Amino acid sequence: MDAYYELFDLASGNMVENYDCEQDAMDALMRAVEEHGISAIGAFALSHVEGSHRRLVAMQDDLVSRVEGEMGRLVPHDRAS
């Protein structure tokens, strides 16, 4: 049974992309934020799909918060000015 993560655009009703793991999806979302700003992912949903079972991982504001948290974790906090 294949499992994957599916990124869905709720505004357009289109599936954006499938990813082998959640981190791959998060990396893509972080790239989208870097290129287009945080509002670019505000209408997205991320689901885990395994066979015929689909589980919502996060959507809209919750997904934005997760991405912001992941980006904050990756940004060095001790930058010299």
N, C-alpha and C positions, 0 to 999 in steps of 0.2 A: 504494500500500500504506500504510494508516494505521498509525501507531505511537503507542503510549501507555504509560503506567505504571499498573500495577494494584496496589492495596494489598489484601492478603488477611489475614484474621484466622484464624490457624492453630488457635486454640482452638475457635472456633465452626464453622470450615470455610466461612465466608462471605466473599465478595468485599465489601470495604468501599466502595471507590470507584475510579474511573479518573481519571487526570490526563493532561493534554496534555504536561507536561514533568516531569522529576524534581524541579525546584525547587518546583513546585506541590504535589507529594506531600510534600516535606520541610516546606513551610510548614504543611500540614495536620497533619502529625505533631507539629510544634513546638507548634501550638495545642492539640492533644490533651494534650501533656505539661503545658502551662501550666494547662489546665483540670482535668486528672485525675491528674497525677503521672506519673513516668517508667514506672511499672509498667503503665500503661494501654496501652503499645505493645510490651510485652515478648513478645507472642505474634504479632506482625505480620510479614509478609513483603512486600517490594516487588520487583516484577518489571517488566522492560521487555518489551513485546509488540509485535512487528512482523509482521503477517500471521499465519502459522502458527508463527512462531518465538517462543519465550519464553525470556528470560534472567533468572536471579535476580540482582537488584542487591544485596540484603542481607536478612537475616532475623534475628529474635530478638535476641540479644546484639549482633551486628554492626550491626544496624539501630539499636538503642538507642545504641550508641557513635557512630554517624554523626550521629544526631540531637543527642546531647549535644555533640559537636564543633561542629556547626553553631550550636547555641544559644550555646556558649561564644564562638564567633567573633563573634557579634552583640552580646554583652554588653560594654559599655565596661569596660575594666580600670582606669581612672583615676578612679573615682567619688570625689568628696570626701565625707568623713564629717561 
